[in-house]
């Protein structure tokens, strides 16, 4: 009589597979819990911040102008700039509704929570590369002007040498003139080797998802500017600062490397978004950003 085959190996294999599945479910559950926790904390911080700092609607333009002027006056450069007293009152577009604001904030919290949790280890690895490539902290905070004229310290992975603010040390007269007028320089000599890659892929912007969670930024919106850049907006400063600035936006997607303050094209694109923002336009910005980062002709910045 043939002896029955020993099926303990089959049972053992099934048990191992079951344990692997349980482990995967555990990791997924833990990751999901972490994302929910990060999102909940971020939303709580944002709600408190908005309630404390948002001006009343009738005082929006003058209060924003006053706050922005204070930031300009305390800036490292451009302190002689005086923002125009007469400001155009912000008028929400037809699609700038309460439902739009709710949907936009839900997306901001969900997307940024995932980015912060999932991107923690890769970001730590990038910071190590930056630290090995050049001296200085791999993360830095840059003062910009945010919604309602409130100063915002946006977080970035450092892509330049540590003393990049000493522009006269690193830039020739032609480059210095370009930087003073546009706050960007072609073939900037201050950018490090690792920084060139980070800028091309926009990975240096990843820490700003923490700004989004705190409510000081959004995933999509006009780019937060340095204080002296506000002079370019004239009587539209209050309008420009009436919405939450973004990691990416209409200007970056439509003409990032071509639009300038000098010809007024950058201001027009930023204000075009503000006056007609919607979920559809936000989606176009996000898709355009991914195309610029990962498409066949990726440009990053």
FENCOR-V778992 format. One record per helix or strand. SS is the DSSP state (H for helix, E for strand). FROM is the first residue (numbers start at 1). LEN is the number of residues. If there is no record, write none. Layout:
ss:SS from:FROM len:LEN
ss:SS from:FROM len:LEN
This chain:
ss:H from:8 len:46
ss:H from:57 len:17
ss:H from:98 len:21
ss:H from:120 len:14
ss:E from:139 len:7
ss:H from:147 len:3
ss:E from:151 len:7
ss:E from:160 len:1
ss:H from:167 len:4
ss:H from:173 len:10
ss:E from:191 len:1
ss:H from:193 len:9
ss:H from:203 len:3
ss:H from:208 len:7
ss:E from:218 len:3
ss:E from:225 len:1
ss:H from:227 len:14
ss:E from:246 len:3
ss:H from:250 len:6
ss:H from:265 len:11
ss:H from:279 len:16
